């Protein structure tokens, strides 16, 4: 009887320990890796989100910019970190693009990282230099078809969304342009307003000032809905091209073996932060649309985007590096 009583007490005690352990997370600062240099959209979003989550959980979420290898360094560092919930990464579509773009990665995006939540998206807009004789997407397609290979488009580099979005557009509309890669989308925008390139697809917030100044013409937003800061610019579907939707999205991931209870806690806190009026207004003010999903929904989205971008890369003949 004494042995049975001891076993019963032991079982009750152990069952109580697990929830208590889960409830103590986080017990120390959380590191949020940002895979791109300071000053860009991921930096702005990451710091704003980290500040709000820190307030909620009573522990600091510290941002750590780790640029390198086209953003893959930050993902690799997270994939190889201890799976305890204290190292996270804020990824862009990079996690869906890299497997098709690089012949060898030092991590497996699907196997080594656990989705926590999709957190935000930024809309892209199709810009042309004022010298291009097209006032609409339909007119632009006609101009491009009339002179295959005459128009050129800029990008922030091979494999970025600023590169793959125009490639998708070419595939859907059967036009042909010449790719001119720059070292970053900011330089590509300078190339457009300086007349070095005719076309550029890039983030709405970054393009806004140049469009308002008349240095670039906005033809269509590559999203399911119009941009609030560019209400008179139609979506690509409204402008006559279906399927040309390429948003820049961001999501949080953890090392793959992170305990489900920790992933759930992180998901809850992140979604709570994104729904808070102050953070929501702060992000919308800089052209970032807050989102929130379950870990499963984010995982499904990553896989579907990987399939879509793989086709774009294959159709465009972009060779893995």
C-alpha positions as CSV (number, residue, x, y, z in Angstrom):
1,X,0.0,0.0,0.0
2,X,2.9,2.3,0.8
3,X,4.5,1.6,-2.5
4,X,1.2,2.3,-4.4
5,X,0.7,5.5,-2.5
6,X,4.2,6.6,-3.3
7,X,3.8,5.8,-7.0
8,X,0.5,7.7,-7.1
9,X,2.1,10.8,-5.5
10,X,5.0,10.6,-8.0
11,X,2.7,10.5,-11.0
12,X,0.7,13.5,-9.8
13,X,3.9,15.4,-9.0
14,X,5.3,14.7,-12.5
15,X,2.1,15.6,-14.3
16,X,2.1,19.0,-12.4
17,X,5.8,19.7,-13.3
18,X,5.2,19.8,-17.1
19,X,2.6,22.5,-17.2
20,X,4.5,24.5,-14.6
21,X,7.7,24.3,-16.7
22,X,5.8,25.4,-19.8
23,X,4.3,28.4,-17.8
24,X,7.8,29.6,-16.8
25,X,8.8,30.2,-20.4
26,X,10.3,32.6,-21.1
27,X,12.7,32.7,-18.2
28,X,15.4,34.7,-19.9
29,X,15.8,37.1,-22.9
30,X,14.7,35.8,-26.4
31,X,17.0,36.4,-29.4
32,X,15.3,37.3,-32.6
33,X,17.6,37.0,-35.6
34,X,17.0,39.4,-38.4
35,X,18.8,38.0,-41.6
36,X,19.2,41.4,-43.3
37,X,21.1,44.6,-42.6
38,X,19.6,47.4,-40.3
39,X,17.3,49.9,-41.8
40,X,15.3,47.7,-44.1
41,X,11.7,46.4,-43.7
42,X,12.6,43.3,-41.7
43,X,14.6,45.4,-39.3
44,X,11.7,47.9,-38.8
45,X,9.2,45.1,-38.4
46,X,11.4,43.0,-36.2
47,X,12.3,45.7,-33.8
48,X,8.7,46.9,-33.4
49,X,7.4,43.4,-32.8
50,X,10.2,42.5,-30.4
51,X,9.4,45.6,-28.3
52,X,5.7,44.7,-28.0
53,X,6.4,41.0,-27.2
54,X,8.9,42.1,-24.5
55,X,6.3,44.2,-22.8
56,X,3.8,41.3,-22.8
57,X,6.1,38.5,-21.5
58,X,8.2,40.4,-19.1
59,X,11.5,39.3,-20.7
60,X,13.5,41.1,-23.4
61,X,13.2,40.0,-27.0
62,X,16.5,41.2,-28.4
63,X,16.9,41.7,-32.1
64,X,20.2,40.5,-33.7
65,X,21.0,41.6,-37.3
66,X,22.9,38.7,-38.9
67,X,23.1,39.6,-42.7
68,X,25.0,37.3,-45.0
69,X,24.6,34.6,-47.7
70,X,21.6,36.4,-49.1
71,X,19.8,36.1,-45.8
72,X,20.5,32.4,-45.4
73,X,23.1,33.0,-42.6
74,X,20.4,34.1,-40.2
75,X,18.2,31.1,-41.0
76,X,21.2,28.7,-40.7
77,X,22.1,30.1,-37.3
78,X,18.6,29.6,-36.1
79,X,18.3,26.1,-37.5
80,X,21.5,25.1,-35.6
81,X,20.6,26.9,-32.3
82,X,19.4,25.0,-29.2
83,X,15.7,24.2,-29.7
84,X,14.6,25.8,-26.4
85,X,12.6,28.8,-27.7
86,X,15.3,31.4,-27.0
87,X,16.5,31.8,-30.6
88,X,14.0,32.8,-33.3
89,X,14.3,34.2,-36.8
90,X,12.2,36.6,-38.8
91,X,12.2,35.3,-42.4
92,X,11.1,36.8,-45.7
93,X,10.0,34.6,-48.7
94,X,13.7,33.6,-48.7
95,X,12.8,30.4,-46.8
96,X,10.6,29.4,-49.8
97,X,12.9,30.6,-52.5
98,X,16.3,29.4,-51.3
99,X,15.8,25.6,-51.9
100,X,15.3,26.3,-55.6
101,X,17.9,29.0,-55.9
102,X,20.9,27.5,-54.1
103,X,22.3,24.1,-55.0
104,X,23.7,23.6,-51.5
105,X,22.4,25.1,-48.2
106,X,23.9,24.4,-44.8
107,X,20.4,23.8,-43.4
108,X,17.1,22.3,-44.6
109,X,14.3,24.9,-44.5
110,X,11.6,22.3,-44.2
111,X,13.3,19.9,-41.8
112,X,15.4,22.2,-39.6
113,X,13.0,25.1,-38.8
114,X,9.6,25.1,-37.1
115,X,7.0,27.7,-38.3
116,X,5.6,29.8,-35.5
117,X,3.5,32.4,-37.3
118,X,3.2,34.5,-40.4
119,X,3.4,38.1,-39.1
120,X,3.2,40.7,-41.9
121,X,3.2,41.5,-45.5
122,X,4.2,44.4,-47.7
123,X,2.6,45.0,-51.1
124,X,4.7,45.4,-54.2
125,X,4.0,47.8,-57.0
126,X,4.9,47.8,-60.7
127,X,6.8,51.0,-61.6
128,X,7.9,52.3,-65.0
129,X,10.1,55.3,-65.8
130,X,8.1,58.3,-67.1
131,X,9.6,57.8,-70.5
132,X,7.8,54.5,-71.0
133,X,4.7,55.2,-73.1
134,X,2.3,53.2,-71.0
135,X,-0.3,54.6,-68.6
136,X,-1.8,51.2,-67.6
137,X,-0.6,47.6,-67.2
138,X,-2.5,46.6,-70.4
139,X,-0.7,49.3,-72.4
140,X,2.6,48.3,-70.9
141,X,2.1,44.7,-72.0
142,X,1.3,45.9,-75.5
143,X,4.5,48.1,-75.6
144,X,6.6,45.2,-74.4
145,X,5.2,42.8,-76.9
146,X,5.8,45.1,-79.7
147,X,9.5,45.3,-79.0
148,X,10.7,42.0,-77.3
149,X,13.9,42.6,-75.4
150,X,13.9,46.3,-75.8
151,X,12.7,47.2,-72.2
152,X,14.8,46.3,-69.2
153,X,13.9,45.8,-65.6
154,X,15.9,46.4,-62.5
155,X,16.0,44.2,-59.3
156,X,17.7,44.1,-55.9
157,X,19.6,41.0,-57.0
158,X,19.2,37.5,-58.4
159,X,16.6,35.5,-56.6
160,X,14.9,38.4,-54.7
161,X,11.2,39.1,-55.1
162,X,12.2,42.1,-57.1
163,X,13.7,39.7,-59.6
164,X,11.2,36.8,-59.5
165,X,8.1,39.1,-59.7
166,X,9.0,40.5,-63.1
167,X,9.9,37.0,-64.3
168,X,6.4,35.8,-63.2
169,X,4.9,38.7,-65.1
170,X,6.9,37.8,-68.2
171,X,5.6,34.2,-68.0
172,X,2.0,35.3,-67.5
173,X,1.9,38.0,-70.2
174,X,4.3,36.4,-72.8
175,X,6.6,39.4,-72.9
176,X,10.4,39.5,-72.8
177,X,12.6,42.0,-71.0
178,X,16.2,42.2,-70.0
179,X,17.2,41.8,-66.4
180,X,19.6,44.4,-64.8
181,X,20.4,43.3,-61.2
182,X,21.6,45.9,-58.7
183,X,23.1,45.4,-55.2
184,X,19.9,46.1,-53.3
185,X,16.4,47.4,-54.2
186,X,17.3,50.9,-53.1
187,X,20.0,51.1,-55.8
188,X,17.5,49.6,-58.3
189,X,15.1,52.4,-57.5
190,X,17.8,55.0,-58.1
191,X,18.5,53.2,-61.4
192,X,14.8,53.5,-62.4
193,X,14.4,57.2,-61.6
194,X,17.8,57.9,-63.3
195,X,16.6,56.2,-66.5
196,X,19.1,53.3,-66.3
197,X,16.2,50.8,-66.3
198,X,12.6,51.1,-67.6
199,X,10.8,48.9,-65.1
200,X,10.9,47.9,-61.5
201,X,8.7,46.0,-59.1
202,X,9.3,46.9,-55.5
203,X,7.7,47.6,-52.1
204,X,5.0,50.2,-52.0
205,X,6.4,52.1,-49.0
206,X,9.8,52.5,-50.7
207,X,8.3,53.6,-54.0
208,X,5.7,56.0,-52.6
209,X,7.8,59.2,-52.5
210,X,9.1,58.7,-56.1
211,X,5.6,58.1,-57.4
212,X,4.2,61.2,-55.7
213,X,7.2,63.2,-57.1
214,X,6.4,62.1,-60.6
215,X,9.8,60.4,-61.0
216,X,8.2,57.0,-61.4
217,X,4.7,55.9,-62.7
218,X,2.8,53.2,-60.8
219,X,0.8,50.9,-63.0
220,X,-0.5,48.2,-60.7
221,X,-0.2,46.7,-57.2
222,X,0.8,43.0,-57.2
223,X,-1.7,42.1,-54.5
224,X,-5.3,41.0,-53.9
225,X,-6.3,44.4,-52.8
226,X,-5.3,48.0,-53.5
227,X,-2.6,49.7,-51.4
228,X,-4.2,52.2,-48.9
229,X,-1.4,54.7,-49.7
230,X,-2.0,54.3,-53.5
231,X,-5.8,54.0,-53.7
232,X,-5.9,55.1,-57.4
233,X,-3.6,52.3,-58.5
234,X,-5.4,49.2,-59.5
235,X,-4.4,45.6,-58.6
236,X,-2.9,43.5,-61.3
237,X,-6.2,41.5,-61.6
238,X,-8.2,44.7,-61.9
239,X,-5.6,45.8,-64.6
240,X,-6.2,42.7,-66.6
241,X,-3.5,40.2,-65.5
242,X,-4.7,37.4,-63.3
243,X,-2.3,35.5,-61.1
244,X,0.3,38.2,-60.8
245,X,0.3,38.5,-57.0
246,X,3.6,38.8,-55.2
247,X,3.7,40.2,-51.7
248,X,6.7,40.5,-49.5
249,X,5.8,38.4,-46.4
250,X,7.5,37.9,-43.1
251,X,7.2,35.1,-40.5
252,X,8.7,33.9,-37.3
253,X,10.4,30.5,-37.1
254,X,12.2,28.5,-34.4
255,X,14.6,25.5,-34.4
256,X,12.7,22.4,-35.5
257,X,12.8,20.5,-32.2
258,X,11.4,23.4,-30.1
259,X,8.8,21.9,-27.7
260,X,5.2,22.4,-29.0
261,X,4.2,24.1,-25.7
262,X,6.8,26.8,-26.4
263,X,5.8,27.2,-30.0
264,X,2.2,27.6,-28.9
265,X,3.1,30.2,-26.3
266,X,5.2,32.1,-28.8
267,X,2.4,32.0,-31.4
268,X,-0.1,33.3,-28.8
269,X,2.1,36.2,-27.7
270,X,3.1,37.2,-31.3
271,X,-0.5,37.2,-32.5
272,X,-1.6,39.2,-29.4
273,X,1.1,41.7,-30.2
274,X,0.1,42.0,-33.8
275,X,-3.5,42.6,-32.8
276,X,-2.7,45.3,-30.4
277,X,-3.9,48.8,-31.6
278,X,-0.6,50.6,-31.0
279,X,1.6,48.1,-32.9
280,X,-1.0,47.7,-35.6
281,X,-1.2,51.4,-36.2
282,X,2.6,51.7,-36.0
283,X,3.1,49.1,-38.7
284,X,0.3,50.3,-41.0
285,X,1.8,53.8,-40.8
286,X,5.0,52.5,-42.6
287,X,3.1,50.4,-45.1
288,X,3.3,47.0,-43.3
289,X,0.1,45.0,-43.0
290,X,0.1,42.9,-39.7
291,X,-1.0,39.3,-40.1
292,X,-1.4,36.4,-37.8
293,X,-1.7,32.6,-38.3
294,X,-1.3,29.3,-36.5
295,X,2.0,27.5,-36.9
296,X,0.3,24.9,-39.1
297,X,-1.2,27.6,-41.5
298,X,2.3,29.3,-41.8
299,X,3.9,25.9,-42.6
300,X,1.4,25.2,-45.3
301,X,1.9,28.7,-46.7
302,X,5.7,28.3,-46.8
303,X,5.3,25.0,-48.7
304,X,2.9,26.4,-51.2
305,X,5.1,29.5,-51.9
306,X,8.1,27.1,-52.4
307,X,6.2,25.3,-55.1
308,X,5.2,28.5,-56.8
309,X,8.6,30.1,-56.7
310,X,10.3,26.9,-57.9
311,X,8.1,27.0,-61.0
312,X,9.0,30.7,-61.6
313,X,12.7,29.9,-61.2
314,X,12.5,26.9,-63.5
315,X,10.5,28.7,-66.2
316,X,12.9,31.7,-66.1
317,X,15.9,29.4,-66.5
318,X,17.5,30.8,-63.3
319,X,20.3,28.4,-62.4
320,X,21.0,27.5,-58.7
321,X,24.2,29.0,-57.3
